[in-house]
């Protein structure tokens, strides 16, 4: 299918820019101003102000959720004042706690591996933040961020319909591809979303930022959701429940300190002594077990996912071939996607219609809770949350 890249905001358009203080969002603001747009900068306030006892703030790694937020806001405010740009801080702390932090904890405590950035984009950054802007009485034509992605529209209807919704495609700089994080943003929101850095490479972004003498060009980048020092604080609301670490045969290999500290595919920090390399194969919440296995036993030939997001909510009703990514760092692999009908003994509590995704090549460490994102012709055609079926041992026929 052919797709049409949607035009960027033009002179005179009112554009909201989500700012973090980093080089990407700061340059985005400058580029839109140079296009003659009426630019308004906004920053999400996420941090609740709590500081764990004994944490050295001077060496704390910057992250989305951290006390460095005050500094970031101050830098954004100063920059916007210098550029004569209207600026607002939108308080979304409660929404972030409810939709991201609680979700993050609940998923780990359920033996799953969540992706908080995907959750944040869908519910907070492209949700609660925009609602907060509207509550201020600000009307805008577009919302722009510094993500490396494109907004496109298909020339033909999706999945044999006449619907041509806005969809997400990859940017020029494939090394900075951020489409995986954005797949859950509804099509109706994407109608007003644009990514001005889509045609630029990261090296070009830094060059332009230095040329414009932006202070953000010298700032260290952060990709982390939360600094490691805060992980224990986040989970301090409930005590961890230790349990057994076993192998696939049920042999006890050691003790774990709580299933929230483990994820499928993990090798380090297991605290067991065996004479061969072992990895987390799966996590059994019901029996509070962490199950280990050799690397070759972590391969899967299919998975079952649910809670899907489709363009304009239009799901395929038959088999679809596409590429699929099962985590941000994984390479896309050819797969067949088809509606899945649970068997009588399948008592999993599915959210909506589940789908089966069969890989052309076995995939390692398929983790429940992570996202399976579907791509065709470089465009996201849907995606869902991996829920079960995950680790299936491949046997020769």
N, C-alpha and C positions, 0 to 999 in steps of 0.2 A: 504494500500500500504506500502511496505517496502522502507526504505531510507538508503543510505550509507553516513555516516558522512565523509566529505572531510578532507584529511590529512592536518596537519599544515605544514607551511614552514619547509624545511629541511636545514641542514648545507650547506652553500654556496649560498643559495638563497638570493637575494637582496630584503629586506622588508622595505616598508615605514610604519612607525607607527604614527598615528594621536595622538599627545600628547596635554594634557590640563594642566598638572602639578599635576593632581589628582593621587590617589594611583592606580587606575585601569590601566590607560594608562602607568604610570611609570613602574609598575610591568610587564606589557605586553612587554615593551621594554627590560627589564632585562631577561625575560624568553626566548625571541627570540635570544638575544645575547648569552645566555647560550646554545642554540641549535646550535650555530655556524653560525647563519645567519649574513649577512652583513646588519646591521640595520641603517636606516636613519630616524631621528626624524623630524616631521614637525608639526607646529602649525598654525592654522588659525588666521589671524588678522581680527577681526570683528568690534572693537570699533572705533567710529568716533571721539572720543575725546571730545564730548560735555558733559558738566557737568551742570545740572540744578541749577539755583540759589537757595541758601538756603539748599542744600542737604549736610548732614554731612557724608563725605566719610569714617570717622573712624568707624562708626557703620553700614555702608551699607552692606547689605547681598550680598554675592558673587553670581554671576549668569553668564550665558553664555555671555550676552551682558552687559558689565559693565567696569568701569575704572580699575578693578582689573586685566584686561588683561595684562597690562604691567608687573605686578608682576609675573603673571603666566608664561609669556614668559621668564622672567629673570630666574625663577626657572628651567624651562625646559632647557634653554641654559646652565646654570651652571651644571645641572645633566649630560647632554650629554657631556660636556667638561670633566667632571670627569671620565665618562665611555668611553671616546675616541670614541664617536658616532657623526657622521656627523649630523648637525642640520640646519633646514631652517624655516623661518617664511614666510608663503604664504599670501600675501595681497588679501583678498577676500571681502573687505569692500563694494565695489560697488555691487557685486553680492548678498551679504547678505542684503543690503538695498533694492535692486530690487526684489529679490525672497522671502525674509522672512519678513522684516519689513513692506514693502508696502502691501504685502499680508495680514499680521496680521491686519493692520489698515483697509484695504478695507473690509475684512471679518467681523470685528466687526461693522463697519459702515453700513454693509448690514444686520445686525441683525443675523449674524451667529457666531459660536464659533470655531475659527481656532485652529489648533495644530501646532505651529511654529516649534517644534522639528522635527516633521515628514517632514515638508517642507524643513527644513534645511538639514536633512540627505540626502534627495533625490536630492536636487539641489546644495548644497554647500559642505557639508562634504564629500560626496561620488561623487561629481560632480565637482564644481569649484576648490576645493582643489586639486584633482588629476590632473585636467587640468593644474593648476599652477605648479605642480611638473613636469609634462611632458614638460612644457614650459621652465623649467630650464635645460632641456636636460637629466634629470634623468630617466633611464630605470629601471624598477623594476618588480619583479615576483609576489609580493603580497602586498596588503594594509591591515594592521591590526589595530584594535582599541581595546579598553578595554570594549566593549559591552558584555553583558551576553546573548549570543545567539550562534547558531551553523549554519554552512553551510552544507547542505545535498544535495544529488542527488537521485532522485527516481530510483528504479530498473526497473520500467516500465514507458512508456510514459504518460504524463499528459493529462487528458481530452480526452482519446481515440485517442491520436496521438502517434508518435514515438519519440517525443521530450522529453529529460531528462535534463531539465535545473537545475542549482543550485537554491536552495530554502532556506528559513530561518526557522529554528526550534528552540525550546526552549532549554535553557541551564540547567545544573544540578541544579543551585540555582533558584528555581521557584519564590522565594521571590524577586529576582532581575530581573525578566523577562523583557527584553527590546525589544522583537520582534515587539511589536505593533508600536514602533517608526521607525522601519526599513522596513516596508512592501512595501514602494514605490520605493525601490532601484531596478533598472532594473536587470534582470537575467544576462545580459552580464557583468555588473559591478561586480556582486556577484562571477563570475568565478575567480576573482583575490582577493576576500575579504576573510579574515579569522579572527576568534575571539578566541585567545589563552586562554581566561579565561572561555571558555564554560564548561569545566569539573570541575571548581572550585567553591566552595561556597565563599560568601563574607568574612566569618570569616577566611577561609583559605588564601584568598588574603591578608588580614591584617596580618596574622601570617607570611606569606612569606615575606611581605614587611618589617615587623619589623626585621625579621631574616637577611634580606639584608641591614638593617639599612638605609632604604629609608626615607628621610625627608617627603615625601608625605604621609607616614603612619600616621602622626600626623595632617595632614591637614583636616579641616572641609570640608565635601562634600556639593556640591550644585546641586540641581536638577532643579533650576528655570531658565526660559528663560530670564527674566528681573526682576530687583528689583522693588518692588511696587513704590518706590519713582520716578522711571523713566517712569511710565505709562503715567502720564499727559504730560510729556515732549514729549513723542512719538506722542501723539495725539494733540500737540499744533499747528500743521501746519494748522488746520482748527478748527473753533469754534464749540463746541457742540450745538446741536439743541434740546432744551427741548421739551417735549410733554406730553401727558396724559398717566397715568397708569389706566387701566380699568380692570374689571373682565370679565368673559365669557359672561355675559349678556349685556356688554357695559356700565355698570355703572362706572363713573369716581371715582377712589379711591385716586388719587393724581397726582403729576407731576414727571416726570423723568428728569434727567439732560443730556440726550443724550443716544441713544440706545447702543452706544459702551461700556457703563458702565454696561451692563446687559447680562446675559446668561441664557439659559433655565435651570431650576432646582434651580436657585439662591433663597435664602431666606433672607440672611442678606443684610442690606443697602438699603432696598426698600423704606423706608421713608413713609410708609402708616400706617394708624391706623384702623385695623379691628379686630373683636372679635374672629377670628379664624386664624390658621396658613395658610399663603399663600406663593406661590412660583411662579417664572416666568414660565408661561405655554408656551408662545410663544412671538415672537417679529414681529411686522408688520412694515417693513421698509417703505412701500408705504405710510401709514398713520401716520408714526412716533409714533407708540403705543407700550407700554409694557403691555402685558396681563397676569394677575395673576389668580391663581386658587388654590384650596385645593390640597393637595398632591395626593389624589386618582384620580384626573383628569389629572395627568401627565403620566399615563400609556399608553403604545403603544403596539399594537400587530403586527405591521409591519412598515417598512420604505422603502423609495425609495432612492437608492444611485446611483451616476454616477461617471465619471472620474476614472474608475477602472484601477488597475494594476494587470495583470495576469502573471503567469510564462511564460517567453518568448513571452508574448503578446497573449497567447492562451486562449481564453475565452470559458466557457462552453456554449453549444447551447441548453441545456435543464436543467431541475431541478437538483440541487445538494444539498445534505444534508451536513451540517458542523456545527461547533461551530462558534459563532460570538461574538466579543467584540465590544461594541459601544463607549467605552472610555477606557483609560488605566486602571483605577481603577475598572472597571466593571468585573464581573465574566463571563467567556464564557457561552453562552446559546445555546442550540440546535436550529437550524433554517433551513429553506428551502430557497434556493436561486434560482431565475429563471429570465430569461430575461423579462423586463417590456416594454409593448407597451403603450405609452401614449394615452389617450383618446382625443377626438376632443376638449374638453374644457380644456385640460391640456396644458397651455401655458408656462410651465417652460422651460428655455433655457438649455437643457441638454448638457453635454459634453460627447459625445460618447454614446454607448449603456447603458441605465440605467438598473438596476436590482432591483427586489423586494425581500426583505428579510423578511420572516414571522417567528416570534418567536414562540417557543413552550411554553414559559412563558412570559407574558407581561413584558416589560422593562420600567423603569422609566426615564423620562427626556431625551428622544432621542433628541439630539441637532443638527440641521443643521450646517454643517461646520466641525463637528467632523468626525472621520473615523470609518467605519465599517470594521473590519478586520476578515477574514475567516480562520479558522483553521480546519485541518483534520489530525488525527493521530499525533497531536502535531506540525504540519508543516503549515506554511502560504500558502494557496492556492490562495489567492487573497485579494483584499480590495479596497474600494472606499470611496468617500466622501458623507456623508449623505446630501441630498438636499431637500427632502420634504416628506410628509406623516407622518412626525415625531410623533406628539402627537395625537393619536387616542383614544378616550374614549371607554373603553371596556364595552359592554352591555351584559347582560345575554340573552341566547336564550330561 
